[in-house]
């Protein structure tokens, strides 16, 4: 079946611009996670949704970052007033549920964001 | 101090070699432990979960020492296709998110 998909695969923007990154989770997966991976580092947690609500947004670095999942499926990560330090690969993952044994997280291919 | 620490490598080994990766974690509340594999410019994929009793999956063996807060991965009879970055990952019971180490890069040479 289809895995997690993310669009766009690459995004180049200028400092100060607004960007939206989209994630389509695996069908039927209730939990959705956003991570950010900088070069040479492991992914870092940003936020996760259980259904439509953000269950934990403690990883969002500041208030320029916001994410939504209005219908409990597709999610959009929004970054305002982008800065060069926001350049990274943004990874989305989904899991069937948050409870073992259905909590394995499946990752999408990521969106590579470059802020010039 | 990072929550999950790994030797970044790189590890360059010949085909057929045995290689071991180590990882330490600082959060004693961590309850779930994993090794993920990440190929260059690809997404991370679950390699195996790690249990206190230790577990094996073919050529891969994972061990967990809760007292020392230490996790290991052993790869026997390395194949060229094992070349990748191996990420040590922990999760606490209350937090659903995964906490990743920086990864250990492995290259298996012909």
HADDOCK unambig.tbl for C-alpha pairs under 7 A between the chains (distance, minus, plus):
assign (segid A and resid 40 and name CA) (segid B and resid 102 and name CA) 6.74 0.50 0.50
assign (segid A and resid 41 and name CA) (segid B and resid 102 and name CA) 4.42 0.50 0.50
assign (segid A and resid 41 and name CA) (segid B and resid 103 and name CA) 6.93 0.50 0.50
assign (segid A and resid 42 and name CA) (segid B and resid 100 and name CA) 5.33 0.50 0.50
assign (segid A and resid 42 and name CA) (segid B and resid 101 and name CA) 5.52 0.50 0.50
assign (segid A and resid 42 and name CA) (segid B and resid 102 and name CA) 4.30 0.50 0.50
assign (segid A and resid 42 and name CA) (segid B and resid 103 and name CA) 6.16 0.50 0.50
assign (segid A and resid 43 and name CA) (segid B and resid 100 and name CA) 6.09 0.50 0.50
assign (segid A and resid 44 and name CA) (segid B and resid 99 and name CA) 6.81 0.50 0.50
assign (segid A and resid 44 and name CA) (segid B and resid 100 and name CA) 6.90 0.50 0.50
assign (segid A and resid 45 and name CA) (segid B and resid 97 and name CA) 6.41 0.50 0.50
assign (segid A and resid 45 and name CA) (segid B and resid 98 and name CA) 6.92 0.50 0.50
assign (segid A and resid 98 and name CA) (segid B and resid 96 and name CA) 6.79 0.50 0.50
assign (segid A and resid 107 and name CA) (segid B and resid 43 and name CA) 6.06 0.50 0.50
assign (segid A and resid 107 and name CA) (segid B and resid 44 and name CA) 6.50 0.50 0.50
assign (segid A and resid 108 and name CA) (segid B and resid 43 and name CA) 6.29 0.50 0.50
assign (segid A and resid 109 and name CA) (segid B and resid 42 and name CA) 6.05 0.50 0.50
assign (segid A and resid 109 and name CA) (segid B and resid 43 and name CA) 5.07 0.50 0.50
assign (segid A and resid 110 and name CA) (segid B and resid 43 and name CA) 6.82 0.50 0.50
